[in-house]
């Protein structure tokens, strides 16, 4: 299953139930580097923008999360560029795209390294915005980036952006990772967002699931990080409505009564990270009001009630007023294929017949390509260990030497019944036995394709007669 946008419910401008089942194709969950050949499709390449507010990118953990998001955009770009059609998969080819990155930063040295990294990840152009004071926070930085993009497109022959992604260096780790996981946690999520914005004219904004605050719905569907007893959905809006109405009057030269909950079902994306169709964001209106905002930005952080919070709320209100739907997208599902060595040609299995030669690099290369095309995130290799050596371990050992199959992987240690027999006192081995086993596993744990959670390698342990597995 792929990450899905969500469908509009009755009387609501935020989508809540499954939509775009035709987008839930296996291919859209591919999340590894692509090793395929192009199909020669003649499709216009669209252009998207990534607006990154990076005041906190000196923090390596925060920058690592943002970099992974951009890396997935780059992988989605390569997947769209190098699409291979397999006859047994009914998959609509993704449209090729290019992407530019607009990123704020604190020092020139920061930007030099960042620019090099982003270009390596696939960015077409990278534009830097030096900042020394975090005035107005990500909101002011974002509007300045929009202003630069508008000026660039107006004064050159550059193509207009069809869509954009706004992300920033949010300090709360759990919140940041949940939001980035929804919006760009895999190439499949990126392609789902772009396809939705490109083919569904009623949907103009895609937000992370559980982070869309909507006045009429309350906090029932929201992530627990957003709502507290003193920070209710209604207060999120009422504390800012006066400033929001002033903003609207300055932008459109007419009043608006946002206090009327029966008429205005206020909506916004908590955390202010989202995908948007560029033309639906009314960029020119925001650029026009920037001189009025110039002297109103906050210099000290406050949770709510400042001008930047009013602007943030209006990012959701203006699409609502223009009948643009905000869709939600969940975190990616990453299916893992179990790779069992007894089906390959090895001394222990040669007598079974019907094997294929997994020592052949081309066989393993093809298996990796087929797994990616079928939507697998990676492989789980069954790992057998006995007499201080690996048994049936030739396939991952070959992969360690030549890199194929080039796909994320984890190990599942299948322990034989006698190894886990509680009646035996020495089945677990001594300290040296464990060290020998760990030293064997360490090069795999360090491999660039080994699957990690919170920077820790995932290792599954299973007994031979166990029906389920536990990491």
Secondary structure as the mmCIF struct_conf table of DSSP 4:
data_model
#
loop_
_struct_conf.conf_type_id
_struct_conf.id
_struct_conf.beg_label_comp_id
_struct_conf.beg_label_asym_id
_struct_conf.beg_label_seq_id
_struct_conf.end_label_comp_id
_struct_conf.end_label_asym_id
_struct_conf.end_label_seq_id
STRN STRN1 UNK A 5 UNK A 5
STRN STRN2 UNK A 6 UNK A 8
HELX_LH_PP_P HELX_LH_PP_P1 UNK A 9 UNK A 9
TURN_TY1_P TURN_TY1_P1 UNK A 10 UNK A 11
BEND BEND1 UNK A 13 UNK A 13
STRN STRN3 UNK A 14 UNK A 14
STRN STRN4 UNK A 15 UNK A 18
HELX_RH_3T_P HELX_RH_3T_P1 UNK A 21 UNK A 23
HELX_RH_3T_P HELX_RH_3T_P2 UNK A 26 UNK A 29
BEND BEND2 UNK A 32 UNK A 32
HELX_LH_PP_P HELX_LH_PP_P2 UNK A 44 UNK A 45
STRN STRN5 UNK A 46 UNK A 53
TURN_TY1_P TURN_TY1_P2 UNK A 55 UNK A 58
BEND BEND3 UNK A 59 UNK A 59
HELX_RH_AL_P HELX_RH_AL_P1 UNK A 60 UNK A 81
TURN_TY1_P TURN_TY1_P3 UNK A 82 UNK A 82
TURN_TY1_P TURN_TY1_P4 UNK A 87 UNK A 88
HELX_LH_PP_P HELX_LH_PP_P3 UNK A 92 UNK A 96
STRN STRN6 UNK A 97 UNK A 105
BEND BEND4 UNK A 106 UNK A 106
HELX_RH_AL_P HELX_RH_AL_P2 UNK A 108 UNK A 120
TURN_TY1_P TURN_TY1_P5 UNK A 121 UNK A 122
BEND BEND5 UNK A 124 UNK A 124
STRN STRN7 UNK A 126 UNK A 130
BEND BEND6 UNK A 132 UNK A 133
TURN_TY1_P TURN_TY1_P6 UNK A 135 UNK A 136
HELX_RH_AL_P HELX_RH_AL_P3 UNK A 137 UNK A 154
BEND BEND7 UNK A 155 UNK A 157
HELX_LH_PP_P HELX_LH_PP_P4 UNK A 158 UNK A 161
BEND BEND8 UNK A 162 UNK A 162
STRN STRN8 UNK A 163 UNK A 168
BEND BEND9 UNK A 171 UNK A 171
HELX_RH_AL_P HELX_RH_AL_P4 UNK A 173 UNK A 184
BEND BEND10 UNK A 185 UNK A 186
HELX_RH_AL_P HELX_RH_AL_P5 UNK A 187 UNK A 199
TURN_TY1_P TURN_TY1_P7 UNK A 201 UNK A 202
STRN STRN9 UNK A 203 UNK A 208
TURN_TY1_P TURN_TY1_P8 UNK A 209 UNK A 210
STRN STRN10 UNK A 212 UNK A 214
TURN_TY1_P TURN_TY1_P9 UNK A 215 UNK A 217
STRN STRN11 UNK A 218 UNK A 218
TURN_TY1_P TURN_TY1_P10 UNK A 219 UNK A 221
BEND BEND11 UNK A 222 UNK A 222
TURN_TY1_P TURN_TY1_P11 UNK A 224 UNK A 226
STRN STRN12 UNK A 228 UNK A 228
TURN_TY1_P TURN_TY1_P12 UNK A 229 UNK A 230
STRN STRN13 UNK A 231 UNK A 231
HELX_RH_AL_P HELX_RH_AL_P6 UNK A 233 UNK A 238
TURN_TY1_P TURN_TY1_P13 UNK A 239 UNK A 240
HELX_RH_AL_P HELX_RH_AL_P7 UNK A 241 UNK A 252
BEND BEND12 UNK A 253 UNK A 254
TURN_TY1_P TURN_TY1_P14 UNK A 258 UNK A 259
TURN_TY1_P TURN_TY1_P15 UNK A 261 UNK A 263
STRN STRN14 UNK A 267 UNK A 269
TURN_TY1_P TURN_TY1_P16 UNK A 270 UNK A 271
BEND BEND13 UNK A 272 UNK A 272
STRN STRN15 UNK A 274 UNK A 277
HELX_RH_3T_P HELX_RH_3T_P3 UNK A 278 UNK A 281
TURN_TY1_P TURN_TY1_P17 UNK A 282 UNK A 282
HELX_RH_AL_P HELX_RH_AL_P8 UNK A 283 UNK A 293
TURN_TY1_P TURN_TY1_P18 UNK A 294 UNK A 296
BEND BEND14 UNK A 299 UNK A 300
BEND BEND15 UNK A 303 UNK A 306
HELX_RH_AL_P HELX_RH_AL_P9 UNK A 307 UNK A 321
TURN_TY1_P TURN_TY1_P19 UNK A 322 UNK A 323
HELX_LH_PP_P HELX_LH_PP_P5 UNK A 324 UNK A 324
STRN STRN16 UNK A 325 UNK A 329
HELX_LH_PP_P HELX_LH_PP_P6 UNK A 331 UNK A 333
STRN STRN17 UNK A 336 UNK A 339
HELX_RH_3T_P HELX_RH_3T_P4 UNK A 341 UNK A 343
STRN STRN18 UNK A 344 UNK A 344
TURN_TY1_P TURN_TY1_P20 UNK A 347 UNK A 349
HELX_RH_3T_P HELX_RH_3T_P5 UNK A 350 UNK A 352
STRN STRN19 UNK A 356 UNK A 356
TURN_TY1_P TURN_TY1_P21 UNK A 358 UNK A 359
BEND BEND16 UNK A 360 UNK A 360
HELX_RH_AL_P HELX_RH_AL_P10 UNK A 361 UNK A 373
TURN_TY1_P TURN_TY1_P22 UNK A 374 UNK A 375
STRN STRN20 UNK A 378 UNK A 386
TURN_TY1_P TURN_TY1_P23 UNK A 387 UNK A 388
STRN STRN21 UNK A 389 UNK A 391
BEND BEND17 UNK A 392 UNK A 392
HELX_RH_AL_P HELX_RH_AL_P11 UNK A 394 UNK A 402
BEND BEND18 UNK A 405 UNK A 405
BEND BEND19 UNK A 407 UNK A 407
STRN STRN22 UNK A 408 UNK A 415
HELX_RH_3T_P HELX_RH_3T_P6 UNK A 417 UNK A 420
TURN_TY1_P TURN_TY1_P24 UNK A 422 UNK A 423
BEND BEND20 UNK A 425 UNK A 426
TURN_TY1_P TURN_TY1_P25 UNK A 427 UNK A 428
HELX_RH_AL_P HELX_RH_AL_P12 UNK A 431 UNK A 445
TURN_TY1_P TURN_TY1_P26 UNK A 446 UNK A 446
BEND BEND21 UNK A 447 UNK A 447
TURN_TY1_P TURN_TY1_P27 UNK A 448 UNK A 449
STRN STRN23 UNK A 450 UNK A 450
STRN STRN24 UNK A 452 UNK A 453
TURN_TY1_P TURN_TY1_P28 UNK A 454 UNK A 455
STRN STRN25 UNK A 456 UNK A 457
STRN STRN26 UNK A 459 UNK A 463
TURN_TY1_P TURN_TY1_P29 UNK A 464 UNK A 465
BEND BEND22 UNK A 467 UNK A 468
STRN STRN27 UNK A 470 UNK A 470
#
